[in-house]
C-alpha cells in the first residue's frame, strides 16, 4: 500500500494526529528507529528522517538493504 503522504523530518521521533483538526486521529508518537522511517498506523503518513533514509527510495515502499545478520559468517 502506498503511503498517504511522505513527511521528511530531522528527528528520530514523530508526532502524528492525522491533520484536519477534529477529523484527524488521536495523537501518536512514532519512533523512526532503526530504519529512519515509520508509517502512521492510523493515517498511513510516512515519516522519514532525511539524514538516515536513502532519498531515492522515499515513498517507494522499499526498505534499505540489510547487511549480514549478527553472528553469521559471510
VOLOSE-946566 format. One record per atom (N, C-alpha, C, O): residue in three letters; atom name; x, y, z. Coordinates in nm, 4 decimals. Layout:
VOLOSE-946566
<node type="ALA" atom="CA" xx="X" yy="Y" zz="Z"/>
...
This chain:
VOLOSE-946566
<node type="UNK" atom="N" xx="0.0848" yy="-0.1181" zz="0.0000"/>
<node type="UNK" atom="CA" xx="0.0000" yy="0.0000" zz="0.0000"/>
<node type="UNK" atom="C" xx="0.0891" yy="0.1241" zz="0.0000"/>
<node type="UNK" atom="O" xx="0.1839" yy="0.1322" zz="0.0782"/>
<node type="UNK" atom="N" xx="0.0601" yy="0.2185" zz="-0.0851"/>
<node type="UNK" atom="CA" xx="0.1368" yy="0.3412" zz="-0.0947"/>
<node type="UNK" atom="C" xx="0.0994" yy="0.4348" zz="0.0200"/>
<node type="UNK" atom="O" xx="-0.0191" yy="0.4544" zz="0.0472"/>
<node type="UNK" atom="N" xx="0.1992" yy="0.4929" zz="0.0878"/>
<node type="UNK" atom="CA" xx="0.1685" yy="0.5846" zz="0.1967"/>
<node type="UNK" atom="C" xx="0.0880" yy="0.7048" zz="0.1472"/>
<node type="UNK" atom="O" xx="0.1026" yy="0.7470" zz="0.0325"/>
<node type="UNK" atom="N" xx="0.0041" yy="0.7588" zz="0.2332"/>
<node type="UNK" atom="CA" xx="-0.0814" yy="0.8720" zz="0.2022"/>
<node type="UNK" atom="C" xx="0.0008" yy="0.9958" zz="0.1702"/>
<node type="UNK" atom="O" xx="-0.0274" yy="1.0666" zz="0.0735"/>
<node type="UNK" atom="N" xx="0.1023" yy="1.0216" zz="0.2513"/>
<node type="UNK" atom="CA" xx="0.1830" yy="1.1425" zz="0.2384"/>
<node type="UNK" atom="C" xx="0.3203" yy="1.1137" zz="0.2976"/>
<node type="UNK" atom="O" xx="0.3292" yy="1.0425" zz="0.3976"/>
<node type="UNK" atom="N" xx="0.4264" yy="1.1659" zz="0.2399"/>
<node type="UNK" atom="CA" xx="0.5603" yy="1.1485" zz="0.2936"/>
<node type="UNK" atom="C" xx="0.6057" yy="1.2804" zz="0.3544"/>
<node type="UNK" atom="O" xx="0.6038" yy="1.3847" zz="0.2889"/>
<node type="UNK" atom="N" xx="0.6470" yy="1.2741" zz="0.4820"/>
<node type="UNK" atom="CA" xx="0.6910" yy="1.3926" zz="0.5541"/>
<node type="UNK" atom="C" xx="0.8352" yy="1.3716" zz="0.5972"/>
<node type="UNK" atom="O" xx="0.8651" yy="1.2794" zz="0.6731"/>
<node type="UNK" atom="N" xx="0.9241" yy="1.4564" zz="0.5492"/>
<node type="UNK" atom="CA" xx="1.0650" yy="1.4483" zz="0.5870"/>
<node type="UNK" atom="C" xx="1.0870" yy="1.5314" zz="0.7127"/>
<node type="UNK" atom="O" xx="1.0432" yy="1.6461" zz="0.7208"/>
<node type="UNK" atom="N" xx="1.1560" yy="1.4720" zz="0.8117"/>
<node type="UNK" atom="CA" xx="1.1838" yy="1.5408" zz="0.9369"/>
<node type="UNK" atom="C" xx="1.3305" yy="1.5232" zz="0.9732"/>
<node type="UNK" atom="O" xx="1.4002" yy="1.4413" zz="0.9132"/>
<node type="UNK" atom="N" xx="1.3773" yy="1.5991" zz="1.0706"/>
<node type="UNK" atom="CA" xx="1.5159" yy="1.5938" zz="1.1168"/>
<node type="UNK" atom="C" xx="1.5316" yy="1.5056" zz="1.2403"/>
<node type="UNK" atom="O" xx="1.6438" yy="1.4686" zz="1.2746"/>
<node type="UNK" atom="N" xx="1.4226" yy="1.4711" zz="1.3076"/>
<node type="UNK" atom="CA" xx="1.4265" yy="1.3996" zz="1.4351"/>
<node type="UNK" atom="C" xx="1.4054" yy="1.2494" zz="1.4168"/>
<node type="UNK" atom="O" xx="1.3718" yy="1.2031" zz="1.3078"/>
<node type="UNK" atom="N" xx="1.4254" yy="1.1748" zz="1.5245"/>
<node type="UNK" atom="CA" xx="1.4016" yy="1.0296" zz="1.5230"/>
<node type="UNK" atom="C" xx="1.2690" yy="0.9941" zz="1.5909"/>
<node type="UNK" atom="O" xx="1.2399" yy="0.8763" zz="1.6120"/>
<node type="UNK" atom="N" xx="1.1884" yy="1.0958" zz="1.6254"/>
<node type="UNK" atom="CA" xx="1.0572" yy="1.0749" zz="1.6855"/>
<node type="UNK" atom="C" xx="0.9604" yy="1.1681" zz="1.6144"/>
<node type="UNK" atom="O" xx="0.9871" yy="1.2873" zz="1.5993"/>
<node type="UNK" atom="N" xx="0.8479" yy="1.1127" zz="1.5708"/>
<node type="UNK" atom="CA" xx="0.7464" yy="1.1928" zz="1.5019"/>
<node type="UNK" atom="C" xx="0.6171" yy="1.1883" zz="1.5816"/>
<node type="UNK" atom="O" xx="0.5857" yy="1.0881" zz="1.6460"/>
<node type="UNK" atom="N" xx="0.5429" yy="1.2972" zz="1.5765"/>
<node type="UNK" atom="CA" xx="0.4101" yy="1.3031" zz="1.6372"/>
<node type="UNK" atom="C" xx="0.3106" yy="1.3202" zz="1.5235"/>
<node type="UNK" atom="O" xx="0.3279" yy="1.4072" zz="1.4382"/>
<node type="UNK" atom="N" xx="0.2069" yy="1.2378" zz="1.5219"/>
<node type="UNK" atom="CA" xx="0.1072" yy="1.2446" zz="1.4155"/>
<node type="UNK" atom="C" xx="-0.0321" yy="1.2479" zz="1.4766"/>
<node type="UNK" atom="O" xx="-0.0652" yy="1.1677" zz="1.5640"/>
<node type="UNK" atom="N" xx="-0.1141" yy="1.3431" zz="1.4286"/>
<node type="UNK" atom="CA" xx="-0.2543" yy="1.3484" zz="1.4720"/>
<node type="UNK" atom="C" xx="-0.3487" yy="1.3396" zz="1.3526"/>
<node type="UNK" atom="O" xx="-0.4689" yy="1.3629" zz="1.3652"/>
<node type="UNK" atom="N" xx="-0.2931" yy="1.3060" zz="1.2378"/>
<node type="UNK" atom="CA" xx="-0.3742" yy="1.2894" zz="1.1177"/>
<node type="UNK" atom="C" xx="-0.4079" yy="1.4186" zz="1.0464"/>
<node type="UNK" atom="O" xx="-0.4618" yy="1.4162" zz="0.9357"/>
<node type="UNK" atom="N" xx="-0.3769" yy="1.5316" zz="1.1084"/>
<node type="UNK" atom="CA" xx="-0.4122" yy="1.6599" zz="1.0470"/>
<node type="UNK" atom="C" xx="-0.5629" yy="1.6763" zz="1.0420"/>
<node type="UNK" atom="O" xx="-0.6367" yy="1.5893" zz="1.0883"/>
<node type="UNK" atom="N" xx="-0.6075" yy="1.7832" zz="0.9882"/>
<node type="UNK" atom="CA" xx="-0.7516" yy="1.8017" zz="0.9702"/>
<node type="UNK" atom="C" xx="-0.8270" yy="1.8349" zz="1.0968"/>
<node type="UNK" atom="O" xx="-0.9494" yy="1.8222" zz="1.0993"/>
<node type="UNK" atom="N" xx="-0.7580" yy="1.8776" zz="1.2037"/>
<node type="UNK" atom="CA" xx="-0.8256" yy="1.9154" zz="1.3279"/>
<node type="UNK" atom="C" xx="-0.9095" yy="1.8036" zz="1.3852"/>
<node type="UNK" atom="O" xx="-0.8572" yy="1.6946" zz="1.4088"/>
<node type="UNK" atom="N" xx="-1.0390" yy="1.8262" zz="1.4089"/>
<node type="UNK" atom="CA" xx="-1.1239" yy="1.7236" zz="1.4703"/>
<node type="UNK" atom="C" xx="-1.1485" yy="1.6023" zz="1.3806"/>
<node type="UNK" atom="O" xx="-1.2000" yy="1.5005" zz="1.4270"/>
<node type="UNK" atom="N" xx="-1.1120" yy="1.6122" zz="1.2529"/>
<node type="UNK" atom="CA" xx="-1.1304" yy="1.4997" zz="1.1618"/>
<node type="UNK" atom="C" xx="-1.0077" yy="1.4101" zz="1.1555"/>
<node type="UNK" atom="O" xx="-1.0048" yy="1.3140" zz="1.0786"/>
<node type="UNK" atom="N" xx="-0.9061" yy="1.4408" zz="1.2361"/>
<node type="UNK" atom="CA" xx="-0.7839" yy="1.3607" zz="1.2382"/>
<node type="UNK" atom="C" xx="-0.8019" yy="1.2352" zz="1.3219"/>
<node type="UNK" atom="O" xx="-0.9090" yy="1.1745" zz="1.3228"/>
<node type="UNK" atom="N" xx="-0.6958" yy="1.1970" zz="1.3923"/>
<node type="UNK" atom="CA" xx="-0.6996" yy="1.0795" zz="1.4797"/>
<node type="UNK" atom="C" xx="-0.6273" yy="1.1130" zz="1.6091"/>
<node type="UNK" atom="O" xx="-0.5661" yy="1.2195" zz="1.6179"/>
<node type="UNK" atom="N" xx="-0.6318" yy="1.0257" zz="1.7107"/>
<node type="UNK" atom="CA" xx="-0.5596" yy="1.0543" zz="1.8351"/>
<node type="UNK" atom="C" xx="-0.4113" yy="1.0750" zz="1.8063"/>
<node type="UNK" atom="O" xx="-0.3544" yy="1.0072" zz="1.7207"/>
<node type="UNK" atom="N" xx="-0.3485" yy="1.1686" zz="1.8777"/>
<node type="UNK" atom="CA" xx="-0.2060" yy="1.1948" zz="1.8577"/>
<node type="UNK" atom="C" xx="-0.1254" yy="1.0742" zz="1.9025"/>
<node type="UNK" atom="O" xx="-0.1432" yy="1.0239" zz="2.0135"/>
<node type="UNK" atom="N" xx="-0.0367" yy="1.0284" zz="1.8153"/>
<node type="UNK" atom="CA" xx="0.0534" yy="0.9176" zz="1.8464"/>
<node type="UNK" atom="C" xx="0.1962" yy="0.9636" zz="1.8228"/>
<node type="UNK" atom="O" xx="0.2231" yy="1.0468" zz="1.7361"/>
<node type="UNK" atom="N" xx="0.2874" yy="0.9076" zz="1.9018"/>
<node type="UNK" atom="CA" xx="0.4294" yy="0.9358" zz="1.8876"/>
<node type="UNK" atom="C" xx="0.4942" yy="0.8113" zz="1.8278"/>
<node type="UNK" atom="O" xx="0.4774" yy="0.7009" zz="1.8795"/>
<node type="UNK" atom="N" xx="0.5680" yy="0.8296" zz="1.7193"/>
<node type="UNK" atom="CA" xx="0.6234" yy="0.7184" zz="1.6441"/>
<node type="UNK" atom="C" xx="0.7755" yy="0.7282" zz="1.6385"/>
<node type="UNK" atom="O" xx="0.8306" yy="0.8333" zz="1.6059"/>
<node type="UNK" atom="N" xx="0.8421" yy="0.6187" zz="1.6703"/>
<node type="UNK" atom="CA" xx="0.9881" yy="0.6135" zz="1.6638"/>
<node type="UNK" atom="C" xx="1.0313" yy="0.5736" zz="1.5232"/>
<node type="UNK" atom="O" xx="0.9775" yy="0.4791" zz="1.4655"/>
<node type="UNK" atom="N" xx="1.1283" yy="0.6459" zz="1.4684"/>
<node type="UNK" atom="CA" xx="1.1787" yy="0.6168" zz="1.3346"/>
<node type="UNK" atom="C" xx="1.2915" yy="0.5144" zz="1.3370"/>
<node type="UNK" atom="O" xx="1.3400" yy="0.4743" zz="1.2312"/>
<node type="UNK" atom="N" xx="1.3340" yy="0.4714" zz="1.4553"/>
<node type="UNK" atom="CA" xx="1.4431" yy="0.3734" zz="1.4668"/>
<node type="UNK" atom="C" xx="1.3910" yy="0.2361" zz="1.4265"/>
<node type="UNK" atom="O" xx="1.2731" yy="0.2090" zz="1.4489"/>
<node type="UNK" atom="N" xx="1.4693" yy="0.1508" zz="1.3701"/>
<node type="UNK" atom="CA" xx="1.6098" yy="0.1611" zz="1.3330"/>
<node type="UNK" atom="C" xx="1.6320" yy="0.2051" zz="1.1881"/>
<node type="UNK" atom="O" xx="1.7460" yy="0.2319" zz="1.1501"/>
<node type="UNK" atom="N" xx="1.5259" yy="0.2135" zz="1.1055"/>
<node type="UNK" atom="CA" xx="1.5437" yy="0.2394" zz="0.9621"/>
<node type="UNK" atom="C" xx="1.5395" yy="0.3867" zz="0.9227"/>
<node type="UNK" atom="O" xx="1.5695" yy="0.4213" zz="0.8085"/>
<node type="UNK" atom="N" xx="1.5022" yy="0.4742" zz="1.0175"/>
<node type="UNK" atom="CA" xx="1.4926" yy="0.6151" zz="0.9844"/>
<node type="UNK" atom="C" xx="1.3622" yy="0.6503" zz="0.9149"/>
<node type="UNK" atom="O" xx="1.3515" yy="0.7548" zz="0.8508"/>
<node type="UNK" atom="N" xx="1.2631" yy="0.5628" zz="0.9278"/>
<node type="UNK" atom="CA" xx="1.1326" yy="0.5851" zz="0.8663"/>
<node type="UNK" atom="C" xx="1.0265" yy="0.5073" zz="0.9426"/>
<node type="UNK" atom="O" xx="1.0556" yy="0.4027" zz="1.0008"/>
<node type="UNK" atom="N" xx="0.9043" yy="0.5575" zz="0.9427"/>
<node type="UNK" atom="CA" xx="0.7927" yy="0.4881" zz="1.0065"/>
<node type="UNK" atom="C" xx="0.6629" yy="0.5355" zz="0.9420"/>
<node type="UNK" atom="O" xx="0.6506" yy="0.6515" zz="0.9025"/>
<node type="UNK" atom="N" xx="0.5661" yy="0.4443" zz="0.9320"/>
<node type="UNK" atom="CA" xx="0.4356" yy="0.4775" zz="0.8770"/>
<node type="UNK" atom="C" xx="0.3343" yy="0.4828" zz="0.9901"/>
<node type="UNK" atom="O" xx="0.3309" yy="0.3940" zz="1.0753"/>
<node type="UNK" atom="N" xx="0.2516" yy="0.5873" zz="0.9911"/>
<node type="UNK" atom="CA" xx="0.1494" yy="0.6013" zz="1.0946"/>
<node type="UNK" atom="C" xx="0.0448" yy="0.4903" zz="1.0778"/>
<node type="UNK" atom="O" xx="-0.0064" yy="0.4699" zz="0.9678"/>
<node type="UNK" atom="N" xx="0.0129" yy="0.4186" zz="1.1865"/>
<node type="UNK" atom="CA" xx="-0.0848" yy="0.3094" zz="1.1752"/>
<node type="UNK" atom="C" xx="-0.2279" yy="0.3587" zz="1.1533"/>
<node type="UNK" atom="O" xx="-0.3131" yy="0.2813" zz="1.1096"/>
<node type="UNK" atom="N" xx="-0.2556" yy="0.4854" zz="1.1826"/>
<node type="UNK" atom="CA" xx="-0.3902" yy="0.5390" zz="1.1631"/>
<node type="UNK" atom="C" xx="-0.4126" yy="0.5929" zz="1.0219"/>
<node type="UNK" atom="O" xx="-0.5106" yy="0.5573" zz="0.9563"/>
<node type="UNK" atom="N" xx="-0.3221" yy="0.6785" zz="0.9754"/>
<node type="UNK" atom="CA" xx="-0.3485" yy="0.7506" zz="0.8503"/>
<node type="UNK" atom="C" xx="-0.2505" yy="0.7187" zz="0.7373"/>
<node type="UNK" atom="O" xx="-0.2645" yy="0.7715" zz="0.6269"/>
<node type="UNK" atom="N" xx="-0.1528" yy="0.6340" zz="0.7632"/>
<node type="UNK" atom="CA" xx="-0.0553" yy="0.5895" zz="0.6633"/>
<node type="UNK" atom="C" xx="0.0410" yy="0.6978" zz="0.6170"/>
<node type="UNK" atom="O" xx="0.1060" yy="0.6816" zz="0.5137"/>
<node type="UNK" atom="N" xx="0.0518" yy="0.8077" zz="0.6905"/>
<node type="UNK" atom="CA" xx="0.1557" yy="0.9055" zz="0.6577"/>
<node type="UNK" atom="C" xx="0.2905" yy="0.8406" zz="0.6830"/>
<node type="UNK" atom="O" xx="0.3080" yy="0.7683" zz="0.7810"/>
<node type="UNK" atom="N" xx="0.3855" yy="0.8664" zz="0.5945"/>
<node type="UNK" atom="CA" xx="0.5196" yy="0.8114" zz="0.6095"/>
<node type="UNK" atom="C" xx="0.6114" yy="0.9223" zz="0.6585"/>
<node type="UNK" atom="O" xx="0.6261" yy="1.0251" zz="0.5923"/>
<node type="UNK" atom="N" xx="0.6737" yy="0.9017" zz="0.7752"/>
<node type="UNK" atom="CA" xx="0.7698" yy="0.9965" zz="0.8303"/>
<node type="UNK" atom="C" xx="0.9091" yy="0.9423" zz="0.8025"/>
<node type="UNK" atom="O" xx="0.9385" yy="0.8263" zz="0.8314"/>
<node type="UNK" atom="N" xx="0.9950" yy="1.0274" zz="0.7460"/>
<node type="UNK" atom="CA" xx="1.1288" yy="0.9862" zz="0.7046"/>
<node type="UNK" atom="C" xx="1.2305" yy="1.0845" zz="0.7600"/>
<node type="UNK" atom="O" xx="1.2149" yy="1.2059" zz="0.7461"/>
<node type="UNK" atom="N" xx="1.3354" yy="1.0310" zz="0.8234"/>
<node type="UNK" atom="CA" xx="1.4464" yy="1.1148" zz="0.8671"/>
<node type="UNK" atom="C" xx="1.5374" yy="1.1311" zz="0.7472"/>
<node type="UNK" atom="O" xx="1.5985" yy="1.0344" zz="0.7017"/>
<node type="UNK" atom="N" xx="1.5468" yy="1.2523" zz="0.6957"/>
<node type="UNK" atom="CA" xx="1.6208" yy="1.2744" zz="0.5704"/>
<node type="UNK" atom="C" xx="1.7691" yy="1.2484" zz="0.5832"/>
<node type="UNK" atom="O" xx="1.8364" yy="1.2306" zz="0.4817"/>
<node type="UNK" atom="N" xx="1.8234" yy="1.2456" zz="0.7055"/>
<node type="UNK" atom="CA" xx="1.9665" yy="1.2201" zz="0.7235"/>
<node type="UNK" atom="C" xx="1.9979" yy="1.0706" zz="0.7214"/>
<node type="UNK" atom="O" xx="2.1131" yy="1.0330" zz="0.6998"/>
<node type="UNK" atom="N" xx="1.8984" yy="0.9843" zz="0.7433"/>
<node type="UNK" atom="CA" xx="1.9224" yy="0.8405" zz="0.7537"/>
<node type="UNK" atom="C" xx="1.8674" yy="0.7627" zz="0.6347"/>
<node type="UNK" atom="O" xx="1.9392" yy="0.6829" zz="0.5744"/>
<node type="UNK" atom="N" xx="1.7422" yy="0.7850" zz="0.6007"/>
<node type="UNK" atom="CA" xx="1.6780" yy="0.7077" zz="0.4936"/>
<node type="UNK" atom="C" xx="1.7293" yy="0.7537" zz="0.3580"/>
<node type="UNK" atom="O" xx="1.7445" yy="0.8738" zz="0.3360"/>
<node type="UNK" atom="N" xx="1.7564" yy="0.6613" zz="0.2668"/>
<node type="UNK" atom="CA" xx="1.8024" yy="0.6996" zz="0.1334"/>
<node type="UNK" atom="C" xx="1.6928" yy="0.7761" zz="0.0590"/>
<node type="UNK" atom="O" xx="1.5808" yy="0.7266" zz="0.0462"/>
<node type="UNK" atom="N" xx="1.7241" yy="0.8958" zz="0.0101"/>
<node type="UNK" atom="CA" xx="1.6232" yy="0.9821" zz="-0.0510"/>
<node type="UNK" atom="C" xx="1.5687" yy="0.9259" zz="-0.1815"/>
<node type="UNK" atom="O" xx="1.4559" yy="0.9582" zz="-0.2187"/>
<node type="UNK" atom="N" xx="1.6447" yy="0.8432" zz="-0.2522"/>
<node type="UNK" atom="CA" xx="1.5964" yy="0.7899" zz="-0.3794"/>
<node type="UNK" atom="C" xx="1.4865" yy="0.6863" zz="-0.3618"/>
<node type="UNK" atom="O" xx="1.4195" yy="0.6516" zz="-0.4591"/>
<node type="UNK" atom="N" xx="1.4661" yy="0.6357" zz="-0.2400"/>
<node type="UNK" atom="CA" xx="1.3636" yy="0.5348" zz="-0.2185"/>
<node type="UNK" atom="C" xx="1.2504" yy="0.5864" zz="-0.1309"/>
<node type="UNK" atom="O" xx="1.1618" yy="0.5093" zz="-0.0940"/>
<node type="UNK" atom="N" xx="1.2511" yy="0.7148" zz="-0.0968"/>
<node type="UNK" atom="CA" xx="1.1454" yy="0.7701" zz="-0.0125"/>
<node type="UNK" atom="C" xx="1.0126" yy="0.7558" zz="-0.0847"/>
<node type="UNK" atom="O" xx="0.9977" yy="0.7971" zz="-0.1997"/>
<node type="UNK" atom="N" xx="0.9171" yy="0.6970" zz="-0.0157"/>
<node type="UNK" atom="CA" xx="0.7840" yy="0.6811" zz="-0.0713"/>
<node type="UNK" atom="C" xx="0.7691" yy="0.5611" zz="-0.1625"/>
<node type="UNK" atom="O" xx="0.6587" yy="0.5329" zz="-0.2091"/>
<node type="UNK" atom="N" xx="0.8768" yy="0.4902" zz="-0.1891"/>
<node type="UNK" atom="CA" xx="0.8694" yy="0.3767" zz="-0.2810"/>
<node type="UNK" atom="C" xx="0.8255" yy="0.2491" zz="-0.2104"/>
<node type="UNK" atom="O" xx="0.8033" yy="0.1466" zz="-0.2749"/>
<node type="UNK" atom="N" xx="0.8130" yy="0.2551" zz="-0.0760"/>
<node type="UNK" atom="CA" xx="0.7710" yy="0.1379" zz="-0.0015"/>
<node type="UNK" atom="C" xx="0.8795" yy="0.0344" zz="0.0133"/>
<node type="UNK" atom="O" xx="0.8513" yy="-0.0808" zz="0.0464"/>
<node type="UNK" atom="N" xx="1.0050" yy="0.0739" zz="-0.0109"/>
<node type="UNK" atom="CA" xx="1.1163" yy="-0.0187" zz="-0.0009"/>
<node type="UNK" atom="C" xx="1.1963" yy="0.0097" zz="0.1247"/>
<node type="UNK" atom="O" xx="1.2047" yy="0.1241" zz="0.1693"/>
<node type="UNK" atom="N" xx="1.2545" yy="-0.0935" zz="0.1811"/>
<node type="UNK" atom="CA" xx="1.3419" yy="-0.0797" zz="0.2963"/>
<node type="UNK" atom="C" xx="1.4859" yy="-0.0797" zz="0.2496"/>
<node type="UNK" atom="O" xx="1.5183" yy="-0.1409" zz="0.1478"/>
<node type="UNK" atom="N" xx="1.5743" yy="-0.0107" zz="0.3241"/>
<node type="UNK" atom="CA" xx="1.7152" yy="-0.0164" zz="0.2875"/>
<node type="UNK" atom="C" xx="1.7657" yy="-0.1598" zz="0.2965"/>
<node type="UNK" atom="O" xx="1.7151" yy="-0.2371" zz="0.3779"/>
<node type="UNK" atom="N" xx="1.8636" yy="-0.1975" zz="0.2154"/>
<node type="UNK" atom="CA" xx="1.9151" yy="-0.3345" zz="0.2203"/>
<node type="UNK" atom="C" xx="1.9779" yy="-0.3635" zz="0.3551"/>
<node type="UNK" atom="O" xx="2.0441" yy="-0.2783" zz="0.4142"/>
<node type="UNK" atom="N" xx="1.9561" yy="-0.4853" zz="0.4027"/>
<node type="UNK" atom="CA" xx="2.0117" yy="-0.5250" zz="0.5315"/>
<node type="UNK" atom="C" xx="2.1427" yy="-0.5988" zz="0.5084"/>
<node type="UNK" atom="O" xx="2.1584" yy="-0.6712" zz="0.4101"/>
<node type="UNK" atom="N" xx="2.2365" yy="-0.5793" zz="0.6005"/>
<node type="UNK" atom="CA" xx="2.3640" yy="-0.6485" zz="0.5935"/>
<node type="UNK" atom="C" xx="2.3498" yy="-0.7884" zz="0.6496"/>
<node type="UNK" atom="O" xx="2.2398" yy="-0.8297" zz="0.6862"/>
<node type="UNK" atom="N" xx="2.4613" yy="-0.8629" zz="0.6569"/>
<node type="UNK" atom="CA" xx="2.4546" yy="-0.9974" zz="0.7135"/>
<node type="UNK" atom="C" xx="2.4121" yy="-0.9919" zz="0.8597"/>
<node type="UNK" atom="O" xx="2.4456" yy="-0.8973" zz="0.9309"/>
<node type="UNK" atom="N" xx="2.3393" yy="-1.0920" zz="0.9038"/>
<node type="UNK" atom="CA" xx="2.2934" yy="-1.0978" zz="1.0422"/>
<node type="UNK" atom="C" xx="2.4119" yy="-1.1124" zz="1.1368"/>
<node type="UNK" atom="O" xx="2.5165" yy="-1.1667" zz="1.1014"/>
<node type="UNK" atom="N" xx="2.3918" yy="-1.0621" zz="1.2579"/>
<node type="UNK" atom="CA" xx="2.4982" yy="-1.0746" zz="1.3580"/>
<node type="UNK" atom="C" xx="2.5306" yy="-1.2205" zz="1.3814"/>
<node type="UNK" atom="O" xx="2.4415" yy="-1.3051" zz="1.3892"/>
<node type="UNK" atom="N" xx="2.6567" yy="-1.2485" zz="1.3922"/>
<node type="UNK" atom="CA" xx="2.6996" yy="-1.3838" zz="1.4216"/>
<node type="UNK" atom="C" xx="2.7104" yy="-1.4723" zz="1.2987"/>
<node type="UNK" atom="O" xx="2.7563" yy="-1.5861" zz="1.3079"/>
<node type="UNK" atom="N" xx="2.6679" yy="-1.4203" zz="1.1823"/>
<node type="UNK" atom="CA" xx="2.6782" yy="-1.5038" zz="1.0630"/>
<node type="UNK" atom="C" xx="2.8204" yy="-1.4950" zz="1.0074"/>
<node type="UNK" atom="O" xx="2.8933" yy="-1.3992" zz="1.0333"/>
<node type="UNK" atom="N" xx="2.8570" yy="-1.5949" zz="0.9324"/>
<node type="UNK" atom="CA" xx="2.9908" yy="-1.5978" zz="0.8741"/>
<node type="UNK" atom="C" xx="2.9769" yy="-1.5782" zz="0.7240"/>
<node type="UNK" atom="O" xx="2.9710" yy="-1.6738" zz="0.6466"/>
<node type="UNK" atom="N" xx="2.9719" yy="-1.4518" zz="0.6858"/>
<node type="UNK" atom="CA" xx="2.9542" yy="-1.4212" zz="0.5435"/>
<node type="UNK" atom="C" xx="3.0863" yy="-1.4054" zz="0.4738"/>
<node type="UNK" atom="O" xx="3.0898" yy="-1.3794" zz="0.3535"/>
